[in-house]
Amino acid sequence: MENKDYIKTIERKIREIANEYTSNGYLVTVNPTGTKLPEFLRGYHPDIIATKEDENVLIEVKTRSDRGDLKRFENLAEEISSLKNWRFEVVFTNPRRKPLALDNQLPLNELGINNRIEEINKLIRINSFEAAFLLGWATIEAALRHKLIKEKFKAGEKTTQSIIKTTFSLGLLNQNDYKTLQNINNKRNHLIHGFDQPIDKETVLQVIDLLNNLIGNNRESELLEWIEWVDLDGYEEIYCLYKSVKEKDEYGLFKVIEKDDKYILIAEHMDETLEFNSEEEMQQFTDLIEEEYMDDMDAESWYGFNRAMDKND
């Protein structure tokens, strides 16, 4: 099995290097033999030869466990370096390791996640945004695994992308948070792989908002939970809910009344009302409806499209 893994690792890396040289304008030959080899290399079997104008590259791909064999390449490397327009390159790769057995490991619970959020806030206060961001990302992964485990899904050995997609596909992550999460994940990838990725306070605050959403700590979670209780049926009800809040008026089953400097959203078919403390909260609510139900369209265009589709049917 180890030998098969070794061969797969080498072959994968050879393809990767060949593609990279090809994309940079080189003529690439993988595992060249016979007439594809220059005379001085006859009888030798290199992994790759890449040629471009006045440059020729001989490439060998090895795993780090082959470091002890470097002596074998010394004479060849010296010979090639003495030739005009030729150079010798050895590329090392690591064999893919078996994933850690994490299914028996428990992720942080909600108390642990809240404690982490406090630590992130401390880092923000001293302007240590990169450290806060990385701690925040680790905590996001913990929160996602925690959600999946609560739903009786194994999350131990799943990759980060698999966890994100599974959580979203199960409806445990709303559309808005999914987009935010993908954006944050891209920044995390750039940062940990050594690229220049500025991390500011606003980005870290996005991480905290997302964490609060994942564990149900903030207003967005309450708004989404209320929408779920309403159990919207069809585009007409979705649009009426949107319009009633947007216009602070009555549409279909929904009505907004003003009381004691607050706005109360009432649904005719349920006792549970929703209270808004400000117009900003109402705007947040209508934004959520657009993001969750309206396919990245504005409300009027989305409603008009659905009406037209109904008529065609």
C-alpha positions as CSV (number, residue, x, y, z in Angstrom):
1,M,0.0,0.0,0.0
2,E,2.8,2.4,0.9
3,N,4.4,1.7,-2.5
4,K,1.1,2.6,-4.3
5,D,0.8,5.8,-2.3
6,Y,4.4,6.7,-3.2
7,I,3.8,6.2,-6.9
8,K,0.5,8.1,-6.8
9,T,2.2,11.0,-5.0
10,I,5.0,11.2,-7.5
11,E,2.7,10.9,-10.5
12,R,0.4,13.7,-9.1
13,K,3.4,16.0,-8.6
14,I,4.8,15.3,-12.1
15,R,1.4,16.3,-13.6
16,E,1.3,19.4,-11.5
17,I,4.8,20.5,-12.5
18,A,4.2,19.6,-16.2
19,N,1.1,21.8,-16.2
20,E,2.9,24.6,-14.6
21,Y,5.7,24.6,-17.1
22,T,3.3,24.2,-20.0
23,S,1.3,27.2,-18.8
24,N,4.5,29.2,-18.8
25,G,5.2,28.5,-22.5
26,Y,7.5,25.5,-22.2
27,L,7.3,22.4,-24.5
28,V,7.0,19.6,-21.9
29,T,7.7,15.9,-22.3
30,V,6.8,13.6,-19.4
31,N,8.9,10.4,-18.9
32,P,10.8,11.0,-22.2
33,T,12.5,8.0,-23.8
34,G,14.4,7.1,-27.0
35,T,14.6,9.8,-29.6
36,K,12.9,12.3,-27.2
37,L,16.1,12.3,-25.1
38,P,19.2,14.2,-26.2
39,E,22.3,12.0,-26.8
40,F,24.0,12.7,-23.5
41,L,20.9,11.4,-21.6
42,R,20.4,8.2,-23.5
43,G,19.9,5.3,-21.0
44,Y,18.6,7.7,-18.4
45,H,14.9,8.1,-17.6
46,P,14.1,11.6,-16.3
47,D,10.6,12.5,-15.1
48,I,10.3,15.7,-17.2
49,I,12.1,17.6,-19.8
50,A,10.9,21.2,-20.4
51,T,12.2,23.3,-23.3
52,K,11.6,26.9,-24.2
53,E,13.7,29.0,-26.7
54,D,17.2,28.9,-25.2
55,E,16.4,27.0,-22.0
56,N,16.2,23.3,-21.3
57,V,15.2,22.0,-17.9
58,L,15.7,18.4,-16.7
59,I,13.4,17.7,-13.7
60,E,13.3,14.9,-11.2
61,V,10.5,14.5,-8.7
62,K,11.1,12.7,-5.4
63,T,9.5,12.5,-2.0
64,R,11.3,13.8,1.1
65,S,12.0,10.2,2.1
66,D,14.3,10.0,-1.0
67,R,16.6,12.7,0.3
68,G,19.3,10.1,1.0
69,D,19.5,9.3,-2.7
70,L,20.7,12.8,-3.7
71,K,24.2,11.6,-4.1
72,R,23.1,9.6,-7.2
73,F,22.2,12.9,-8.9
74,E,25.4,14.8,-8.1
75,N,27.3,13.7,-11.2
76,L,24.4,14.2,-13.5
77,A,23.7,17.7,-12.0
78,E,27.4,18.6,-12.5
79,E,27.3,17.4,-16.1
80,I,24.1,19.2,-17.0
81,S,25.2,22.5,-15.3
82,S,28.3,22.5,-17.5
83,L,26.1,22.4,-20.7
84,K,24.9,25.6,-22.3
85,N,21.2,26.4,-21.9
86,W,20.6,23.4,-19.6
87,R,19.8,23.2,-15.9
88,F,18.9,20.4,-13.5
89,E,16.0,20.6,-11.0
90,V,15.0,18.2,-8.2
91,V,11.5,18.8,-6.8
92,F,10.5,17.2,-3.5
93,T,6.9,16.4,-2.5
94,N,5.4,14.8,0.5
95,P,3.4,11.6,0.3
96,R,-0.3,12.1,1.3
97,R,-0.7,11.1,4.9
98,K,-3.7,9.4,6.3
99,P,-6.1,11.8,7.9
100,L,-6.1,12.1,11.7
101,A,-8.6,9.9,13.4
102,L,-10.8,12.7,14.7
103,D,-14.2,11.2,14.9
104,N,-13.6,10.4,18.6
105,Q,-12.5,14.0,19.2
106,L,-15.1,16.4,20.4
107,P,-15.1,19.9,19.0
108,L,-15.6,23.0,21.2
109,N,-19.0,23.2,22.8
110,E,-21.0,26.5,22.9
111,L,-19.3,27.6,26.2
112,G,-15.9,27.0,24.6
113,I,-16.9,28.9,21.5
114,N,-18.1,31.8,23.6
115,N,-14.8,31.8,25.5
116,R,-13.0,31.9,22.2
117,I,-15.0,34.9,21.0
118,E,-13.9,36.7,24.2
119,E,-10.3,35.9,23.3
120,I,-10.8,37.2,19.8
121,N,-12.2,40.4,21.2
122,K,-9.2,40.8,23.4
123,L,-6.9,40.5,20.3
124,I,-9.0,43.1,18.5
125,R,-8.5,45.5,21.3
126,I,-4.8,45.4,20.9
127,N,-5.1,45.6,17.1
128,S,-3.8,42.0,16.6
129,F,-6.1,41.4,13.7
130,E,-4.3,38.5,12.0
131,A,-4.1,36.5,15.2
132,A,-7.7,37.3,15.9
133,F,-8.7,36.2,12.4
134,L,-6.9,32.9,12.6
135,L,-8.3,32.1,16.0
136,G,-11.7,33.0,14.7
137,W,-11.3,30.7,11.7
138,A,-10.4,27.8,14.0
139,T,-13.4,28.6,16.1
140,I,-15.7,28.7,13.0
141,E,-14.5,25.2,12.1
142,A,-15.3,24.0,15.6
143,A,-18.8,25.6,15.4
144,L,-19.5,24.0,12.1
145,R,-18.4,20.5,13.4
146,H,-20.5,21.1,16.5
147,K,-23.6,21.7,14.4
148,L,-23.0,18.6,12.3
149,I,-22.5,16.4,15.3
150,K,-25.7,17.7,16.9
151,E,-27.4,16.5,13.7
152,K,-25.8,13.0,14.1
153,F,-23.4,13.6,11.2
154,K,-19.8,12.5,11.5
155,A,-17.5,15.5,11.2
156,G,-14.2,14.3,12.4
157,E,-12.4,13.4,9.2
158,K,-14.3,15.8,6.8
159,T,-12.3,18.5,5.1
160,T,-13.1,22.1,5.7
161,Q,-14.8,22.5,2.3
162,S,-16.8,19.3,2.9
163,I,-18.0,20.6,6.3
164,I,-19.0,24.0,4.9
165,K,-21.0,22.4,2.0
166,T,-22.6,19.7,4.2
167,T,-23.7,22.3,6.8
168,F,-25.2,24.5,4.0
169,S,-26.9,21.6,2.2
170,L,-28.6,20.5,5.4
171,G,-30.1,24.0,5.9
172,L,-27.9,24.6,9.0
173,L,-26.3,27.6,7.3
174,N,-28.2,30.4,5.6
175,Q,-27.4,31.8,2.1
176,N,-25.9,35.0,3.5
177,D,-23.7,33.3,6.0
178,Y,-22.6,30.7,3.4
179,K,-21.3,33.5,1.1
180,T,-19.6,35.2,4.0
181,L,-18.0,32.0,5.0
182,Q,-16.6,31.3,1.5
183,N,-15.2,34.8,1.4
184,I,-13.5,34.4,4.8
185,N,-12.2,30.9,3.8
186,N,-10.5,32.4,0.7
187,K,-8.8,35.0,2.9
188,R,-7.7,32.3,5.4
189,N,-6.2,30.2,2.5
190,H,-4.2,33.2,1.2
191,L,-3.0,34.0,4.7
192,I,-1.9,30.6,5.9
193,H,-0.1,29.8,2.6
194,G,2.1,32.8,2.9
195,F,0.4,35.3,0.5
196,D,0.0,39.0,1.3
197,Q,-3.5,39.1,2.7
198,P,-4.4,42.2,4.7
199,I,-6.7,41.5,7.6
200,D,-8.5,44.5,9.1
201,K,-10.9,45.0,12.0
202,E,-14.0,44.8,9.8
203,T,-12.9,41.3,8.6
204,V,-12.5,40.0,12.1
205,L,-15.9,41.5,13.2
206,Q,-17.4,39.6,10.3
207,V,-15.9,36.4,11.8
208,I,-17.4,37.2,15.2
209,D,-20.8,37.9,13.6
210,L,-20.6,34.6,11.7
211,L,-19.7,32.7,14.9
212,N,-22.6,34.3,16.8
213,N,-24.9,33.3,13.9
214,L,-23.7,29.7,14.0
215,I,-24.4,29.3,17.7
216,G,-27.6,31.4,17.7
217,N,-26.2,34.3,19.7
218,N,-27.4,37.3,17.7
219,R,-30.3,39.1,16.1
220,E,-29.9,37.6,12.6
221,S,-30.4,34.1,14.1
222,E,-33.7,35.3,15.7
223,L,-34.9,36.8,12.5
224,L,-34.2,33.7,10.5
225,E,-35.8,31.5,13.1
226,W,-39.0,33.6,12.9
227,I,-39.1,33.3,9.1
228,E,-38.8,29.5,9.6
229,W,-41.7,29.5,12.0
230,V,-43.9,31.4,9.5
231,D,-43.4,28.5,7.0
232,L,-43.8,30.6,3.9
233,D,-45.8,29.0,1.1
234,G,-45.0,30.3,-2.4
235,Y,-43.7,33.5,-3.8
236,E,-46.8,35.5,-3.0
237,E,-46.4,35.0,0.7
238,I,-42.7,35.7,0.5
239,Y,-43.3,38.9,-1.3
240,C,-46.1,40.0,1.0
241,L,-43.9,39.4,4.0
242,Y,-41.1,41.5,2.4
243,K,-43.5,44.3,1.4
244,S,-45.2,44.5,4.8
245,V,-41.9,45.1,6.5
246,K,-40.4,47.3,3.8
247,E,-43.5,49.6,3.7
248,K,-44.5,49.2,7.4
249,D,-48.0,48.3,6.2
250,E,-50.3,45.4,5.7
251,Y,-49.8,42.9,2.8
252,G,-51.6,39.5,2.6
253,L,-51.2,37.6,5.9
254,F,-48.7,40.1,7.3
255,K,-49.0,43.5,9.1
256,V,-46.6,45.9,10.7
257,I,-47.9,48.2,13.5
258,E,-45.9,50.9,15.4
259,K,-46.1,50.7,19.2
260,D,-44.0,52.5,21.9
261,D,-41.3,53.5,19.4
262,K,-41.0,49.9,18.1
263,Y,-42.4,48.1,15.1
264,I,-44.3,44.9,15.6
265,L,-44.7,42.3,12.7
266,I,-47.8,40.3,13.0
267,A,-48.6,37.1,11.0
268,E,-52.3,36.3,10.7
269,H,-51.8,32.6,11.1
270,M,-49.5,32.5,14.1
271,D,-49.4,34.0,17.6
272,E,-45.7,34.7,17.7
273,T,-44.9,38.3,16.7
274,L,-41.6,39.8,15.8
275,E,-40.4,43.1,17.3
276,F,-38.1,45.5,15.6
277,N,-36.2,48.1,17.7
278,S,-35.2,50.3,14.8
279,E,-35.6,50.8,11.0
280,E,-32.1,49.4,10.7
281,E,-33.3,46.0,12.0
282,M,-36.2,46.1,9.6
283,Q,-33.8,46.7,6.8
284,Q,-31.7,43.7,8.0
285,F,-34.9,41.6,7.9
286,T,-35.8,42.5,4.3
287,D,-32.2,42.0,3.2
288,L,-32.3,38.5,4.7
289,I,-35.5,37.7,2.8
290,E,-33.9,38.9,-0.5
291,E,-30.7,36.8,0.2
292,E,-32.6,33.7,1.3
293,Y,-35.4,33.6,-1.2
294,M,-34.9,36.0,-4.1
295,D,-32.0,34.5,-6.0
296,D,-29.8,37.6,-5.9
297,M,-32.6,39.7,-7.5
298,D,-34.3,42.8,-6.1
299,A,-37.7,42.1,-4.7
300,E,-39.7,43.7,-7.5
301,S,-37.8,42.0,-10.3
302,W,-38.0,38.6,-8.5
303,Y,-41.8,39.0,-8.0
304,G,-42.3,40.1,-11.6
305,F,-40.3,37.1,-12.8
306,N,-42.4,34.7,-10.8
307,R,-45.6,36.3,-11.9
308,A,-44.6,35.9,-15.5
309,M,-43.6,32.3,-15.0
310,D,-47.1,31.6,-13.5
311,K,-48.8,33.1,-16.5
312,N,-46.7,31.0,-18.9
313,D,-47.8,27.9,-17.0
